[in-house]
Amino acid sequence: MRDIIEGPPEADAPRPPLARRLAWFIALALAGMAATGAVAYALRALLGLE
């Protein structure tokens, strides 16, 4: 069975392509902004603000 938690990559392992790394960065940044916005609107609704 494969380990659930993997260790760091080997020192000589090739890095993923730049486009893939940038796509992950952009996806995580957008997900973080969406989560922040959702929490902000939920708090506004709970406080009864418009």
C-alpha positions as CSV (number, residue, x, y, z in Angstrom):
1,M,0.0,0.0,0.0
2,R,1.2,3.5,-0.8
3,D,2.1,5.8,2.0
4,I,-0.4,8.5,2.8
5,I,2.2,11.0,3.8
6,E,5.1,11.3,1.4
7,G,8.5,12.6,2.2
8,P,10.1,15.5,0.3
9,P,11.3,14.8,-3.2
10,E,14.8,13.6,-3.8
11,A,17.4,16.3,-4.5
12,D,18.0,15.2,-8.1
13,A,14.3,14.7,-8.9
14,P,13.0,16.9,-11.8
15,R,10.8,19.8,-10.9
16,P,7.2,20.0,-12.4
17,P,6.8,22.3,-15.3
18,L,6.4,26.0,-14.6
19,A,2.9,26.1,-16.1
20,R,1.7,23.4,-13.7
21,R,3.2,25.1,-10.7
22,L,1.7,28.5,-11.7
23,A,-1.7,26.8,-12.3
24,W,-1.6,25.4,-8.7
25,F,-0.6,28.7,-7.3
26,I,-3.4,30.5,-9.1
27,A,-6.0,27.9,-8.2
28,L,-5.0,28.0,-4.5
29,A,-5.0,31.9,-4.5
30,L,-8.5,31.9,-6.1
31,A,-9.8,29.3,-3.6
32,G,-8.5,31.3,-0.7
33,M,-10.1,34.5,-2.0
34,A,-13.4,32.7,-2.5
35,A,-13.3,31.2,1.0
36,T,-12.5,34.6,2.5
37,G,-15.4,36.2,0.6
38,A,-17.8,33.5,1.7
39,V,-16.9,33.9,5.3
40,A,-17.2,37.7,5.1
41,Y,-20.7,37.5,3.5
42,A,-21.8,34.9,6.1
43,L,-20.6,37.2,8.9
44,R,-22.4,40.2,7.4
45,A,-25.6,38.1,7.2
46,L,-25.3,37.0,10.8
47,L,-24.8,40.6,11.9
48,G,-27.7,41.8,9.8
49,L,-25.7,44.3,7.8
50,E,-26.7,45.1,4.2
